[in-house]
Amino acid sequence: MVTMNTLIQNILVVIALVFAIIFIVRKFIWKPTKSKKACGGDDGCGCH
């Protein structure tokens, strides 16, 4: 039989693993599309 402490520990490990996987996917795999209106050229945005 699983004790309550083991159950809570397993739940916390699963939650930490899910957050770690989400972080890795967002950081390295999923690349958001950059807006064409970013201040990187002569588009007259006045931010430089």
N, C-alpha and C positions, 0 to 999 in steps of 0.2 A: 504494500500500500504506500502511496506517495504521501509524504507529510506536507503540511501547509507551507513550510519554509522552502522545500524543494519546488513546489508548484509556483510560488512567488518568484523564486530565482529563475526558473525556466521562462516564465512570462517576461521578466526583465531582460533576459538574454535575447529572446526573440524580438522584443521591441528595439533593443540596441542594434541587433543585426539588421532589422528593417531600416532603421535610420541610417546606418552605415552604407547599406546598398543604395538607398536613395541619394545619399551624398555623393557616392562614387559615380552613379549614373549622371547626376546633374553636373558634376565637376568635369568629368573626362569624356563621357560618351555623348550626351545630349548637348548639341551646340545650338543655342538660340540664334535665329536669323537676325542679323544686324539691320537696323533701319537705314534706308538710303539717305535719310535726312540728317544723319549724324554729322557733327561738326568736324569734318575731316578734310573738307575741300573749300572751294570758293563758292559756297552756296548762299552767302550773305546772311548767315545766322547771327553774326556779331558776337560770337563767344570767344574770339581770340583777340 
